Amino acid sequence: MLRLLLLAAAAAAAAPAQLCKPDAQNAFKVRLSLKTALGENAYAWDAQEEFLFKAMVAFAMRRYSSRSTTQTANVLLCNVTDRVSFWFVVTDPSRNLTTVPGREVEAAIRMNRHRINSAFLLSDRTLQFLKITSTLAPPLEPSTPVWLIVFGVVLCLTLAGIVFLIAGGIRQRRRRRKEPRQAEAAEEKAEVAVENGIPCEALEGKGGRLNGGFAAEEERFTPL
């Protein structure tokens, strides 16, 4: 009887080792780059961090609709290295010594990837699930609605167009006012003065021009 109990205990102890091992069915490898991500503030990977990882995986499985009874005891870790990397599997709570299908684990991890990253202060690049494709962070929603942004842009363009039209109209009116004045000035310059019915050049200056015939007589009678 005692021998049977010892064999059962040994089998129970060996069962998790058979379920969690490199490249086992439904097993996933995880690699963490703590130094790369946190530098001098990098924390040591120990039993408490392993418990947190199990808790986060159990949390992800619980949020997954068909695995709401998963416990931390259902998450098995193995082959933990100092660098830090390890393998893990999730066992089925309703079936002894049976692992959850990998596609369900992958779906649960992908659905809660950002929560797991936040728990360890890491990102998809520094917390890698090697068989699970990286997920992009959820897009940030702007505080201002998109329709309001579009409306503001359209309104600004409309106002700019109105200002441009008004400024163009003002410049055109100024040009129209200047054109008659310039035409009148050109006509005044082109006019030829008429004196005693005979056309002659316009007088220059206030004193006008001297007549040559009278100038000779003045010189003849000029006293010495």
C-alpha positions in Angstrom: 0.0 0.0 0.0 2.8 2.4 0.9 4.6 1.5 -2.3 1.4 2.4 -4.3 1.2 5.7 -2.5 4.8 6.5 -3.2 4.4 5.6 -6.9 1.3 7.8 -7.1 3.1 10.7 -5.5 6.1 10.2 -7.9 3.8 10.1 -10.9 2.0 13.2 -9.7 5.3 15.0 -9.3 6.5 13.8 -12.7 3.3 14.7 -14.5 3.9 18.5 -14.5 7.5 18.0 -15.8 6.0 16.0 -18.7 3.5 18.7 -19.5 5.9 21.7 -19.2 9.1 21.2 -21.2 10.7 22.8 -24.2 8.8 22.3 -27.4 6.1 20.4 -25.6 2.6 20.5 -27.0 0.7 23.7 -26.1 3.9 25.1 -24.5 5.1 28.7 -25.1 8.6 30.2 -24.6 8.9 33.6 -23.0 12.0 35.8 -23.1 12.4 39.0 -20.9 15.0 41.7 -21.5 15.0 43.5 -18.1 18.3 45.3 -18.5 17.5 46.5 -22.0 14.1 47.9 -20.9 14.9 49.3 -17.4 18.7 49.7 -17.3 20.0 50.3 -13.8 16.4 50.1 -12.5 16.0 46.5 -13.7 14.6 44.2 -11.0 15.7 40.6 -10.3 13.6 37.7 -11.6 12.7 35.6 -8.6 9.9 33.5 -7.2 7.7 36.5 -6.6 8.0 37.6 -10.2 7.2 34.1 -11.3 4.1 34.2 -9.2 3.1 37.5 -10.7 3.5 36.0 -14.2 1.4 33.0 -13.3 -1.3 35.4 -11.9 -1.3 37.5 -15.0 -1.6 34.5 -17.3 -4.4 33.2 -15.1 -6.0 36.6 -15.3 -5.8 36.6 -19.1 -7.3 33.1 -19.2 -10.1 34.1 -16.8 -11.0 37.1 -19.0 -11.1 34.7 -22.0 -14.7 33.6 -22.0 -14.3 29.8 -21.8 -11.6 29.7 -19.1 -13.1 31.6 -16.2 -12.0 28.9 -13.6 -8.2 29.1 -14.2 -6.0 29.4 -11.1 -2.4 30.3 -10.7 -1.7 26.6 -10.0 -2.8 25.8 -13.5 0.1 27.8 -15.0 3.3 25.8 -15.0 6.8 27.2 -15.6 9.9 25.3 -16.5 13.4 25.7 -17.8 13.9 29.1 -16.2 17.3 30.6 -17.1 19.2 33.6 -15.6 19.0 35.7 -18.8 15.6 35.5 -18.3 13.7 33.0 -20.3 11.4 30.1 -19.6 8.6 27.9 -20.9 5.0 27.7 -19.6 1.8 25.8 -20.2 -1.7 26.2 -18.9 -3.5 23.1 -17.6 -7.2 22.5 -17.9 -8.9 22.8 -14.5 -11.7 20.5 -15.5 -9.3 17.7 -16.8 -6.4 16.4 -14.8 -3.0 16.4 -16.6 -4.4 18.0 -19.7 -3.1 21.3 -21.1 -5.3 24.0 -22.6 -5.0 24.1 -26.4 -2.3 26.6 -27.6 -4.7 28.6 -29.7 -6.8 29.5 -26.7 -3.8 30.5 -24.7 -2.6 32.6 -27.6 -6.0 34.3 -28.0 -6.1 35.1 -24.2 -2.5 36.5 -24.2 -3.1 38.6 -27.3 -6.4 40.0 -25.8 -4.6 41.0 -22.6 -1.1 41.7 -23.9 -0.9 45.3 -22.8 -2.0 44.4 -19.3 0.7 41.8 -19.0 3.3 44.2 -20.3 2.2 46.9 -17.9 2.5 44.5 -14.9 6.2 44.0 -15.6 7.0 47.5 -16.9 7.9 46.1 -20.3 6.8 46.2 -23.9 6.3 43.7 -26.8 10.0 44.0 -27.6 11.3 43.3 -24.1 8.6 40.8 -23.1 8.4 38.3 -25.9 6.1 35.4 -26.3 8.1 33.7 -29.1 5.2 31.8 -30.7 2.7 34.6 -30.2 2.8 37.5 -32.6 3.3 40.9 -31.2 0.3 43.1 -30.9 0.1 46.9 -31.5 -0.9 49.2 -28.6 -4.5 50.3 -28.9 -4.7 53.6 -30.8 -5.1 56.7 -28.8 -8.4 58.5 -29.2 -8.1 62.3 -29.6 -9.7 64.3 -26.8 -11.4 66.4 -29.5 -13.9 64.6 -31.8 -12.7 64.1 -35.4 -15.8 65.8 -36.8 -15.1 68.9 -34.8 -11.5 69.0 -36.1 -12.7 68.7 -39.7 -15.3 71.4 -39.1 -12.7 73.7 -37.7 -10.4 73.2 -40.7 -13.2 73.8 -43.2 -14.3 76.9 -41.3 -10.7 78.3 -41.3 -10.4 77.7 -45.1 -13.7 79.4 -45.7 -12.8 82.5 -43.7 -9.4 82.7 -45.4 -11.2 82.6 -48.8 -13.6 85.3 -47.8 -10.7 87.6 -46.6 -8.8 86.9 -49.8 -11.8 87.9 -51.9 -12.4 91.1 -49.9 -8.8 92.1 -50.1 -8.8 91.5 -53.9 -11.9 93.6 -54.4 -10.4 96.5 -52.4 -7.2 96.4 -54.6 -9.3 96.3 -57.8 -11.3 99.4 -56.7 -8.1 101.3 -55.9 -6.7 100.5 -59.3 -9.9 101.7 -61.0 -9.7 105.0 -59.1 -6.1 105.5 -60.1 -6.6 104.8 -63.8 -8.7 108.0 -64.6 -6.2 110.2 -62.7 -3.3 108.8 -64.6 -5.1 109.2 -67.9 -5.9 112.8 -67.1 -2.3 113.5 -66.1 -1.1 112.0 -69.4 -3.6 114.2 -71.4 -2.4 117.3 -69.6 1.2 116.6 -70.5 0.2 115.9 -74.1 -1.7 119.2 -74.5 0.0 121.8 -76.6 -0.3 125.5 -75.4 -1.7 127.9 -78.0 -0.7 131.6 -77.9 -2.2 134.2 -80.2 -3.7 131.5 -82.3 -0.3 129.9 -83.0 0.5 126.5 -81.3 3.7 126.6 -79.2 5.3 124.8 -76.4 3.9 125.2 -72.9 5.5 127.9 -70.9 8.1 126.6 -68.4 8.1 128.0 -65.0 6.3 131.0 -63.6 8.4 133.5 -65.6 7.6 132.0 -69.0 9.9 132.4 -72.0 11.5 135.5 -73.4 10.7 136.6 -76.9 13.9 137.0 -78.9 12.8 140.0 -80.9 12.1 142.1 -77.8 15.3 141.0 -76.2 17.3 142.6 -79.0 15.6 146.0 -78.6 16.3 145.9 -74.8 19.9 145.3 -75.4 20.1 148.2 -77.9 18.8 150.8 -75.5 20.6 149.5 -72.5 22.5 152.4 -70.9 26.3 152.1 -70.6 
